[in-house]
Amino acid sequence: MSARSRGPARPRRRSDERRAIYLLPNLFTTTSLLLGFWSLVQASQGHFNAAALGIVGAGVCDMLDGWVARATRSVSRFGLEYDSLADVVSFGVAPAFLLWSWTLAPLGRRGWLVAALFAVCTALRLARFNVQQQQVEKTVYR
């Protein structure tokens, strides 16, 4: 089918452009989440160097998603929540599982508890940060 038979091209609307801008930082967040999951898979298979690289790559993507969101003025509540969930996986669960599978597994229950405590502390820290950030926004924007 030729371009001529499809009719005139639809002009891009501003809402389409805004939607694309909001997707950009979320693509970096998604990549960070996927790298965290990939790190879990690699650690479960005994590929500890690859698992560590996955966590480092997730860190780079996490840094870029915030930068891109601020640069494009596309910071959203959804993006902040999604980023926090991805961070729990990439910087809480994945490093804890890597640590457990690499060195703490021989300690049995104690090793499992140490790794789990790391993951729990990461989730608590992110939750506290989100609550404090909401309190600052309410004070500043009122």
mmCIF file of the C-alpha atoms, coordinates in Angstrom:
data_MODEL
# 
_entry.id   MODEL 
# 
loop_
_atom_site.group_PDB 
_atom_site.id 
_atom_site.type_symbol 
_atom_site.label_atom_id 
_atom_site.label_alt_id 
_atom_site.label_comp_id 
_atom_site.label_asym_id 
_atom_site.label_entity_id 
_atom_site.label_seq_id 
_atom_site.pdbx_PDB_ins_code 
_atom_site.Cartn_x 
_atom_site.Cartn_y 
_atom_site.Cartn_z 
_atom_site.occupancy 
_atom_site.B_iso_or_equiv 
_atom_site.pdbx_formal_charge 
_atom_site.auth_seq_id 
_atom_site.auth_comp_id 
_atom_site.auth_asym_id 
_atom_site.auth_atom_id 
_atom_site.pdbx_PDB_model_num 
ATOM 1   C CA . MET A 1 1   ? 0.000  0.000   0.000  1.00 0.00 ? 1   MET A CA 1 
ATOM 2   C CA . SER A 1 2   ? 1.452  3.331   -0.966 1.00 0.00 ? 2   SER A CA 1 
ATOM 3   C CA . ALA A 1 3   ? 1.580  6.372   1.257  1.00 0.00 ? 3   ALA A CA 1 
ATOM 4   C CA . ARG A 1 4   ? -0.798 8.131   -1.111 1.00 0.00 ? 4   ARG A CA 1 
ATOM 5   C CA . SER A 1 5   ? -3.612 5.591   -0.641 1.00 0.00 ? 5   SER A CA 1 
ATOM 6   C CA . ARG A 1 6   ? -3.512 5.866   3.161  1.00 0.00 ? 6   ARG A CA 1 
ATOM 7   C CA . GLY A 1 7   ? -4.615 9.463   3.079  1.00 0.00 ? 7   GLY A CA 1 
ATOM 8   C CA . PRO A 1 8   ? -2.985 12.516  4.571  1.00 0.00 ? 8   PRO A CA 1 
ATOM 9   C CA . ALA A 1 9   ? -0.724 12.019  7.531  1.00 0.00 ? 9   ALA A CA 1 
ATOM 10  C CA . ARG A 1 10  ? -2.316 12.965  10.826 1.00 0.00 ? 10  ARG A CA 1 
ATOM 11  C CA . PRO A 1 11  ? -0.521 15.907  12.388 1.00 0.00 ? 11  PRO A CA 1 
ATOM 12  C CA . ARG A 1 12  ? 1.024  15.187  15.769 1.00 0.00 ? 12  ARG A CA 1 
ATOM 13  C CA . ARG A 1 13  ? -0.961 16.544  18.646 1.00 0.00 ? 13  ARG A CA 1 
ATOM 14  C CA . ARG A 1 14  ? 0.666  18.089  21.682 1.00 0.00 ? 14  ARG A CA 1 
ATOM 15  C CA . SER A 1 15  ? -0.851 15.420  23.897 1.00 0.00 ? 15  SER A CA 1 
ATOM 16  C CA . ASP A 1 16  ? 0.947  12.733  21.851 1.00 0.00 ? 16  ASP A CA 1 
ATOM 17  C CA . GLU A 1 17  ? 4.238  14.533  22.348 1.00 0.00 ? 17  GLU A CA 1 
ATOM 18  C CA . ARG A 1 18  ? 3.639  14.957  26.096 1.00 0.00 ? 18  ARG A CA 1 
ATOM 19  C CA . ARG A 1 19  ? 2.765  11.266  26.406 1.00 0.00 ? 19  ARG A CA 1 
ATOM 20  C CA . ALA A 1 20  ? 6.009  10.332  24.656 1.00 0.00 ? 20  ALA A CA 1 
ATOM 21  C CA . ILE A 1 21  ? 7.982  12.599  26.985 1.00 0.00 ? 21  ILE A CA 1 
ATOM 22  C CA . TYR A 1 22  ? 6.404  10.952  30.047 1.00 0.00 ? 22  TYR A CA 1 
ATOM 23  C CA . LEU A 1 23  ? 7.281  7.501   28.687 1.00 0.00 ? 23  LEU A CA 1 
ATOM 24  C CA . LEU A 1 24  ? 10.977 8.286   28.302 1.00 0.00 ? 24  LEU A CA 1 
ATOM 25  C CA . PRO A 1 25  ? 11.999 8.309   31.993 1.00 0.00 ? 25  PRO A CA 1 
ATOM 26  C CA . ASN A 1 26  ? 9.757  5.291   32.628 1.00 0.00 ? 26  ASN A CA 1 
ATOM 27  C CA . LEU A 1 27  ? 11.676 3.367   29.970 1.00 0.00 ? 27  LEU A CA 1 
ATOM 28  C CA . PHE A 1 28  ? 14.864 3.931   31.978 1.00 0.00 ? 28  PHE A CA 1 
ATOM 29  C CA . THR A 1 29  ? 13.040 2.809   35.138 1.00 0.00 ? 29  THR A CA 1 
ATOM 30  C CA . THR A 1 30  ? 11.808 -0.319  33.353 1.00 0.00 ? 30  THR A CA 1 
ATOM 31  C CA . THR A 1 31  ? 15.332 -1.071  32.178 1.00 0.00 ? 31  THR A CA 1 
ATOM 32  C CA . SER A 1 32  ? 16.574 -0.676  35.750 1.00 0.00 ? 32  SER A CA 1 
ATOM 33  C CA . LEU A 1 33  ? 13.910 -3.101  36.972 1.00 0.00 ? 33  LEU A CA 1 
ATOM 34  C CA . LEU A 1 34  ? 14.741 -5.608  34.239 1.00 0.00 ? 34  LEU A CA 1 
ATOM 35  C CA . LEU A 1 35  ? 18.449 -5.417  35.052 1.00 0.00 ? 35  LEU A CA 1 
ATOM 36  C CA . GLY A 1 36  ? 17.645 -6.062  38.712 1.00 0.00 ? 36  GLY A CA 1 
ATOM 37  C CA . PHE A 1 37  ? 15.610 -9.111  37.753 1.00 0.00 ? 37  PHE A CA 1 
ATOM 38  C CA . TRP A 1 38  ? 18.362 -10.253 35.384 1.00 0.00 ? 38  TRP A CA 1 
ATOM 39  C CA . SER A 1 39  ? 20.790 -9.944  38.287 1.00 0.00 ? 39  SER A CA 1 
ATOM 40  C CA . LEU A 1 40  ? 18.578 -12.271 40.334 1.00 0.00 ? 40  LEU A CA 1 
ATOM 41  C CA . VAL A 1 41  ? 18.559 -14.832 37.534 1.00 0.00 ? 41  VAL A CA 1 
ATOM 42  C CA . GLN A 1 42  ? 22.333 -14.604 37.086 1.00 0.00 ? 42  GLN A CA 1 
ATOM 43  C CA . ALA A 1 43  ? 22.973 -14.990 40.824 1.00 0.00 ? 43  ALA A CA 1 
ATOM 44  C CA . SER A 1 44  ? 20.667 -18.015 40.972 1.00 0.00 ? 44  SER A CA 1 
ATOM 45  C CA . GLN A 1 45  ? 22.761 -19.638 38.245 1.00 0.00 ? 45  GLN A CA 1 
ATOM 46  C CA . GLY A 1 46  ? 26.052 -18.873 40.003 1.00 0.00 ? 46  GLY A CA 1 
ATOM 47  C CA . HIS A 1 47  ? 27.138 -16.086 37.624 1.00 0.00 ? 47  HIS A CA 1 
ATOM 48  C CA . PHE A 1 48  ? 28.051 -13.631 40.364 1.00 0.00 ? 48  PHE A CA 1 
ATOM 49  C CA . ASN A 1 49  ? 30.088 -11.195 38.247 1.00 0.00 ? 49  ASN A CA 1 
ATOM 50  C CA . ALA A 1 50  ? 27.231 -10.854 35.755 1.00 0.00 ? 50  ALA A CA 1 
ATOM 51  C CA . ALA A 1 51  ? 24.779 -10.384 38.629 1.00 0.00 ? 51  ALA A CA 1 
ATOM 52  C CA . ALA A 1 52  ? 26.924 -7.578  40.044 1.00 0.00 ? 52  ALA A CA 1 
ATOM 53  C CA . LEU A 1 53  ? 27.118 -5.938  36.619 1.00 0.00 ? 53  LEU A CA 1 
ATOM 54  C CA . GLY A 1 54  ? 23.336 -6.067  36.391 1.00 0.00 ? 54  GLY A CA 1 
ATOM 55  C CA . ILE A 1 55  ? 23.068 -4.150  39.655 1.00 0.00 ? 55  ILE A CA 1 
ATOM 56  C CA . VAL A 1 56  ? 25.609 -1.568  38.468 1.00 0.00 ? 56  VAL A CA 1 
ATOM 57  C CA . GLY A 1 57  ? 23.707 -1.190  35.171 1.00 0.00 ? 57  GLY A CA 1 
ATOM 58  C CA . ALA A 1 58  ? 20.487 -0.716  37.131 1.00 0.00 ? 58  ALA A CA 1 
ATOM 59  C CA . GLY A 1 59  ? 22.224 2.058   39.069 1.00 0.00 ? 59  GLY A CA 1 
ATOM 60  C CA . VAL A 1 60  ? 23.155 3.845   35.866 1.00 0.00 ? 60  VAL A CA 1 
ATOM 61  C CA . CYS A 1 61  ? 19.578 3.569   34.568 1.00 0.00 ? 61  CYS A CA 1 
ATOM 62  C CA . ASP A 1 62  ? 18.224 4.767   37.916 1.00 0.00 ? 62  ASP A CA 1 
ATOM 63  C CA . MET A 1 63  ? 20.430 7.829   37.751 1.00 0.00 ? 63  MET A CA 1 
ATOM 64  C CA . LEU A 1 64  ? 19.357 8.544   34.177 1.00 0.00 ? 64  LEU A CA 1 
ATOM 65  C CA . ASP A 1 65  ? 15.611 8.158   34.770 1.00 0.00 ? 65  ASP A CA 1 
ATOM 66  C CA . GLY A 1 66  ? 15.553 10.963  37.328 1.00 0.00 ? 66  GLY A CA 1 
ATOM 67  C CA . TRP A 1 67  ? 17.778 13.159  35.217 1.00 0.00 ? 67  TRP A CA 1 
ATOM 68  C CA . VAL A 1 68  ? 15.630 12.628  32.097 1.00 0.00 ? 68  VAL A CA 1 
ATOM 69  C CA . ALA A 1 69  ? 12.401 13.249  34.039 1.00 0.00 ? 69  ALA A CA 1 
ATOM 70  C CA . ARG A 1 70  ? 13.707 16.560  35.389 1.00 0.00 ? 70  ARG A CA 1 
ATOM 71  C CA . ALA A 1 71  ? 15.222 17.604  32.044 1.00 0.00 ? 71  ALA A CA 1 
ATOM 72  C CA . THR A 1 72  ? 11.974 16.964  30.169 1.00 0.00 ? 72  THR A CA 1 
ATOM 73  C CA . ARG A 1 73  ? 9.820  18.306  33.017 1.00 0.00 ? 73  ARG A CA 1 
ATOM 74  C CA . SER A 1 74  ? 7.946  15.023  33.091 1.00 0.00 ? 74  SER A CA 1 
ATOM 75  C CA . VAL A 1 75  ? 8.187  14.200  36.785 1.00 0.00 ? 75  VAL A CA 1 
ATOM 76  C CA . SER A 1 76  ? 4.994  12.447  37.851 1.00 0.00 ? 76  SER A CA 1 
ATOM 77  C CA . ARG A 1 77  ? 3.649  10.743  40.936 1.00 0.00 ? 77  ARG A CA 1 
ATOM 78  C CA . PHE A 1 78  ? 3.395  7.512   38.949 1.00 0.00 ? 78  PHE A CA 1 
ATOM 79  C CA . GLY A 1 79  ? 7.044  7.788   37.927 1.00 0.00 ? 79  GLY A CA 1 
ATOM 80  C CA . LEU A 1 80  ? 8.168  8.341   41.507 1.00 0.00 ? 80  LEU A CA 1 
ATOM 81  C CA . GLU A 1 81  ? 6.227  5.312   42.771 1.00 0.00 ? 81  GLU A CA 1 
ATOM 82  C CA . TYR A 1 82  ? 7.359  3.124   39.873 1.00 0.00 ? 82  TYR A CA 1 
ATOM 83  C CA . ASP A 1 83  ? 10.964 4.163   40.469 1.00 0.00 ? 83  ASP A CA 1 
ATOM 84  C CA . SER A 1 84  ? 10.703 3.202   44.134 1.00 0.00 ? 84  SER A CA 1 
ATOM 85  C CA . LEU A 1 85  ? 9.322  -0.238  43.301 1.00 0.00 ? 85  LEU A CA 1 
ATOM 86  C CA . ALA A 1 86  ? 12.095 -0.794  40.760 1.00 0.00 ? 86  ALA A CA 1 
ATOM 87  C CA . ASP A 1 87  ? 14.658 0.356   43.326 1.00 0.00 ? 87  ASP A CA 1 
ATOM 88  C CA . VAL A 1 88  ? 13.461 -2.204  45.875 1.00 0.00 ? 88  VAL A CA 1 
ATOM 89  C CA . VAL A 1 89  ? 14.097 -4.963  43.342 1.00 0.00 ? 89  VAL A CA 1 
ATOM 90  C CA . SER A 1 90  ? 17.339 -3.616  41.867 1.00 0.00 ? 90  SER A CA 1 
ATOM 91  C CA . PHE A 1 91  ? 18.990 -2.289  45.030 1.00 0.00 ? 91  PHE A CA 1 
ATOM 92  C CA . GLY A 1 92  ? 17.325 -4.294  47.781 1.00 0.00 ? 92  GLY A CA 1 
ATOM 93  C CA . VAL A 1 93  ? 16.299 -7.765  46.671 1.00 0.00 ? 93  VAL A CA 1 
ATOM 94  C CA . ALA A 1 94  ? 18.917 -8.336  43.935 1.00 0.00 ? 94  ALA A CA 1 
ATOM 95  C CA . PRO A 1 95  ? 21.961 -7.360  46.057 1.00 0.00 ? 95  PRO A CA 1 
ATOM 96  C CA . ALA A 1 96  ? 20.587 -9.281  49.048 1.00 0.00 ? 96  ALA A CA 1 
ATOM 97  C CA . PHE A 1 97  ? 20.084 -12.400 46.954 1.00 0.00 ? 97  PHE A CA 1 
ATOM 98  C CA . LEU A 1 98  ? 23.515 -11.993 45.356 1.00 0.00 ? 98  LEU A CA 1 
ATOM 99  C CA . LEU A 1 99  ? 25.107 -11.686 48.786 1.00 0.00 ? 99  LEU A CA 1 
ATOM 100 C CA . TRP A 1 100 ? 23.190 -14.690 50.109 1.00 0.00 ? 100 TRP A CA 1 
ATOM 101 C CA . SER A 1 101 ? 23.924 -16.948 47.139 1.00 0.00 ? 101 SER A CA 1 
ATOM 102 C CA . TRP A 1 102 ? 27.580 -15.885 46.944 1.00 0.00 ? 102 TRP A CA 1 
ATOM 103 C CA . THR A 1 103 ? 28.647 -16.003 50.598 1.00 0.00 ? 103 THR A CA 1 
ATOM 104 C CA . LEU A 1 104 ? 25.853 -16.339 53.156 1.00 0.00 ? 104 LEU A CA 1 
ATOM 105 C CA . ALA A 1 105 ? 24.138 -19.574 52.055 1.00 0.00 ? 105 ALA A CA 1 
ATOM 106 C CA . PRO A 1 106 ? 26.499 -21.796 54.096 1.00 0.00 ? 106 PRO A CA 1 
ATOM 107 C CA . LEU A 1 107 ? 25.395 -19.970 57.266 1.00 0.00 ? 107 LEU A CA 1 
ATOM 108 C CA . GLY A 1 108 ? 21.916 -21.442 56.913 1.00 0.00 ? 108 GLY A CA 1 
ATOM 109 C CA . ARG A 1 109 ? 19.112 -19.545 58.588 1.00 0.00 ? 109 ARG A CA 1 
ATOM 110 C CA . ARG A 1 110 ? 21.443 -16.838 59.912 1.00 0.00 ? 110 ARG A CA 1 
ATOM 111 C CA . GLY A 1 111 ? 22.719 -16.098 56.406 1.00 0.00 ? 111 GLY A CA 1 
ATOM 112 C CA . TRP A 1 112 ? 19.190 -15.938 55.067 1.00 0.00 ? 112 TRP A CA 1 
ATOM 113 C CA . LEU A 1 113 ? 18.163 -13.525 57.825 1.00 0.00 ? 113 LEU A CA 1 
ATOM 114 C CA . VAL A 1 114 ? 21.125 -11.210 57.185 1.00 0.00 ? 114 VAL A CA 1 
ATOM 115 C CA . ALA A 1 115 ? 20.320 -11.027 53.467 1.00 0.00 ? 115 ALA A CA 1 
ATOM 116 C CA . ALA A 1 116 ? 16.605 -10.570 54.152 1.00 0.00 ? 116 ALA A CA 1 
ATOM 117 C CA . LEU A 1 117 ? 17.366 -7.803  56.656 1.00 0.00 ? 117 LEU A CA 1 
ATOM 118 C CA . PHE A 1 118 ? 19.265 -5.932  53.943 1.00 0.00 ? 118 PHE A CA 1 
ATOM 119 C CA . ALA A 1 119 ? 16.256 -6.145  51.598 1.00 0.00 ? 119 ALA A CA 1 
ATOM 120 C CA . VAL A 1 120 ? 13.858 -5.050  54.344 1.00 0.00 ? 120 VAL A CA 1 
ATOM 121 C CA . CYS A 1 121 ? 16.057 -2.085  55.287 1.00 0.00 ? 121 CYS A CA 1 
ATOM 122 C CA . THR A 1 122 ? 16.178 -0.991  51.647 1.00 0.00 ? 122 THR A CA 1 
ATOM 123 C CA . ALA A 1 123 ? 12.376 -1.081  51.374 1.00 0.00 ? 123 ALA A CA 1 
ATOM 124 C CA . LEU A 1 124 ? 11.973 0.812   54.665 1.00 0.00 ? 124 LEU A CA 1 
ATOM 125 C CA . ARG A 1 125 ? 14.466 3.468   53.602 1.00 0.00 ? 125 ARG A CA 1 
ATOM 126 C CA . LEU A 1 126 ? 12.660 4.026   50.296 1.00 0.00 ? 126 LEU A CA 1 
ATOM 127 C CA . ALA A 1 127 ? 9.265  4.191   52.009 1.00 0.00 ? 127 ALA A CA 1 
ATOM 128 C CA . ARG A 1 128 ? 10.598 6.738   54.506 1.00 0.00 ? 128 ARG A CA 1 
ATOM 129 C CA . PHE A 1 129 ? 12.103 8.816   51.690 1.00 0.00 ? 129 PHE A CA 1 
ATOM 130 C CA . ASN A 1 130 ? 8.777  8.811   49.806 1.00 0.00 ? 130 ASN A CA 1 
ATOM 131 C CA . VAL A 1 131 ? 6.836  9.903   52.897 1.00 0.00 ? 131 VAL A CA 1 
ATOM 132 C CA . GLN A 1 132 ? 9.319  12.683  53.676 1.00 0.00 ? 132 GLN A CA 1 
ATOM 133 C CA . GLN A 1 133 ? 9.206  13.845  50.067 1.00 0.00 ? 133 GLN A CA 1 
ATOM 134 C CA . GLN A 1 134 ? 5.390  14.058  50.178 1.00 0.00 ? 134 GLN A CA 1 
ATOM 135 C CA . GLN A 1 135 ? 5.576  16.109  53.381 1.00 0.00 ? 135 GLN A CA 1 
ATOM 136 C CA . VAL A 1 136 ? 8.029  18.541  51.793 1.00 0.00 ? 136 VAL A CA 1 
ATOM 137 C CA . GLU A 1 137 ? 5.821  18.883  48.682 1.00 0.00 ? 137 GLU A CA 1 
ATOM 138 C CA . LYS A 1 138 ? 2.771  19.674  50.815 1.00 0.00 ? 138 LYS A CA 1 
ATOM 139 C CA . THR A 1 139 ? 4.676  22.341  52.763 1.00 0.00 ? 139 THR A CA 1 
ATOM 140 C CA . VAL A 1 140 ? 6.306  23.933  49.721 1.00 0.00 ? 140 VAL A CA 1 
ATOM 141 C CA . TYR A 1 141 ? 3.313  23.955  47.380 1.00 0.00 ? 141 TYR A CA 1 
ATOM 142 C CA . ARG A 1 142 ? 0.622  25.113  49.814 1.00 0.00 ? 142 ARG A CA 1 
# 
